Amino acid sequence: MTTNRNNLTRTDAVIVANIEKSVPALATARTLLDRFQTMIRKRNISDLSLWISDAKSSLIASFGNGVSKDIDAIRNAIEQP
């Protein structure tokens, strides 16, 4: 549901939309993953603490907990050119 989201066929887009409508937690998880990828791409950690808080109550909680445990390493990795 995250890979090539902008390049889906009409049929696939309808399927993804129906899945996300039926299982909102999946849509939330996708949004959180998008936010994390954007932080990495833009090398901007200003929203990292908020992202961790949001992730901990989602389907990607284990990933959020891992990021939280290694927050210094994550910050350094994002900020390094």
BELSULQUI-V257255 format. One record per residue. N is the residue number from 1. PHI is phi in whole degrees, -180 to 180 (NA if undefined). PSI is psi as a letter, one per 40 degrees, with the letter a starting at -180 (999 if undefined). OMEGA is omega in whole degrees, 0 to 359 (* if undefined). Layout:
n=N phi=PHI psi=PSI omega=OMEGA
n=N phi=PHI psi=PSI omega=OMEGA
//
This chain:
n=1 phi=NA psi=e omega=180
n=2 phi=-110 psi=d omega=184
n=3 phi=-75 psi=h omega=177
n=4 phi=52 psi=f omega=182
n=5 phi=-57 psi=d omega=181
n=6 phi=-80 psi=e omega=183
n=7 phi=-114 psi=f omega=181
n=8 phi=-74 psi=i omega=171
n=9 phi=-70 psi=i omega=179
n=10 phi=-59 psi=d omega=180
n=11 phi=-61 psi=d omega=180
n=12 phi=-65 psi=d omega=178
n=13 phi=-62 psi=d omega=178
n=14 phi=-66 psi=d omega=179
n=15 phi=-62 psi=d omega=180
n=16 phi=-61 psi=d omega=179
n=17 phi=-61 psi=d omega=179
n=18 phi=-67 psi=d omega=178
n=19 phi=-63 psi=d omega=181
n=20 phi=-65 psi=d omega=178
n=21 phi=-69 psi=d omega=182
n=22 phi=-77 psi=d omega=182
n=23 phi=-131 psi=g omega=184
n=24 phi=-57 psi=d omega=180
n=25 phi=-63 psi=d omega=177
n=26 phi=-69 psi=d omega=178
n=27 phi=-64 psi=d omega=178
n=28 phi=-63 psi=d omega=179
n=29 phi=-62 psi=d omega=178
n=30 phi=-62 psi=d omega=179
n=31 phi=-63 psi=d omega=178
n=32 phi=-63 psi=d omega=178
n=33 phi=-64 psi=d omega=177
n=34 phi=-60 psi=d omega=179
n=35 phi=-62 psi=d omega=180
n=36 phi=-65 psi=d omega=179
n=37 phi=-62 psi=d omega=179
n=38 phi=-65 psi=d omega=177
n=39 phi=-59 psi=d omega=181
n=40 phi=-68 psi=d omega=182
n=41 phi=-61 psi=d omega=182
n=42 phi=-88 psi=e omega=182
n=43 phi=52 psi=f omega=183
n=44 phi=-127 psi=h omega=183
n=45 phi=-100 psi=e omega=184
n=46 phi=-60 psi=d omega=181
n=47 phi=-100 psi=e omega=186
n=48 phi=-62 psi=d omega=181
n=49 phi=-64 psi=d omega=177
n=50 phi=-64 psi=d omega=180
n=51 phi=-61 psi=d omega=179
n=52 phi=-59 psi=d omega=179
n=53 phi=-59 psi=d omega=179
n=54 phi=-67 psi=d omega=183
n=55 phi=-67 psi=d omega=184
n=56 phi=-64 psi=e omega=179
n=57 phi=-110 psi=f omega=183
n=58 phi=-129 psi=a omega=178
n=59 phi=-67 psi=e omega=179
n=60 phi=-105 psi=f omega=181
n=61 phi=-58 psi=d omega=181
n=62 phi=-65 psi=d omega=176
n=63 phi=-66 psi=d omega=177
n=64 phi=-60 psi=d omega=178
n=65 phi=-65 psi=d omega=177
n=66 phi=-64 psi=d omega=177
n=67 phi=-62 psi=d omega=180
n=68 phi=-61 psi=d omega=181
n=69 phi=-66 psi=d omega=182
n=70 phi=-110 psi=f omega=188
n=71 phi=-58 psi=d omega=179
n=72 phi=-65 psi=d omega=179
n=73 phi=-66 psi=d omega=179
n=74 phi=-64 psi=d omega=179
n=75 phi=-58 psi=d omega=180
n=76 phi=-63 psi=d omega=180
n=77 phi=-65 psi=d omega=181
n=78 phi=-72 psi=d omega=185
n=79 phi=-79 psi=d omega=181
n=80 phi=-74 psi=h omega=179
n=81 phi=-73 psi=999 omega=*
//
